[in-house]
Amino acid sequence: MLSDVLHRHGATTSAILNAAHLAAPLGAGGAADRAVLAPLGVDLDRLLGPATATLDHPAGREPLLPLGAAKARRHCARLTPPLGLDAQAAYEAALRLALARREREHRPEHLALALIALDPGVAWVLKTANVDRDALLADLAATFPPPRRNPLLTAERRLALPSRHRDLVRRYQRTTGRAVTSTDALPALIRG
């Protein structure tokens, strides 16, 4: 069902792979920087040379709560292959989105919704693949609405919306070191 929505908007495997090849070797974030700096006469590839890691921002300090967050980050770094901060932030944002929507399961559509709504690299890939990000996000939100269980849960979801929205965006930005693409899309995804 998720793949049907993606294909309907042109986000096919080949289109995404072509965009990813264009982003090499710096990744989508580096490719977006390259596109912005090129009209100014700055050759990012020549400027950085082999030191492409200088584009990455260091992760912000983890808050005291939840307990064990720093230990979990160290564990992810020791995995083979290591799980990077971007992947951790995307998974955490998807899980927080599912919790904010009062979903009982964490599913792939939560990851798709979170990445399309928040991640600037995904926004660049979709733009390069000629996929309308806003239309895709609206279609995903319509295809996967939040559950309608009872009036109490619906009211709680609406009342807690500002704090959950703010927390989700803040944690994503702190972990990745980058600003989110759009903060306006999240309330509609949570509220439904």
Secondary structure, DSSP 8 states (H G I E B T S, - for coil): -HHHHHHHTT--HHHHHHHHHHHTTTHHHHHHHHHHHGGGT--HHHHHTT-GGGGS-------S-STTHHHHHHHHHHSSS---HHHHHHHHHHHHHHHHTT-SS--HHHHHHHHHHH-HHHHHHHHHTT--HHHHHHHHHHHS------HHHHHHHHHTHHHHHHHHHHHHHHHHSS--S-SSHHHHHHH-
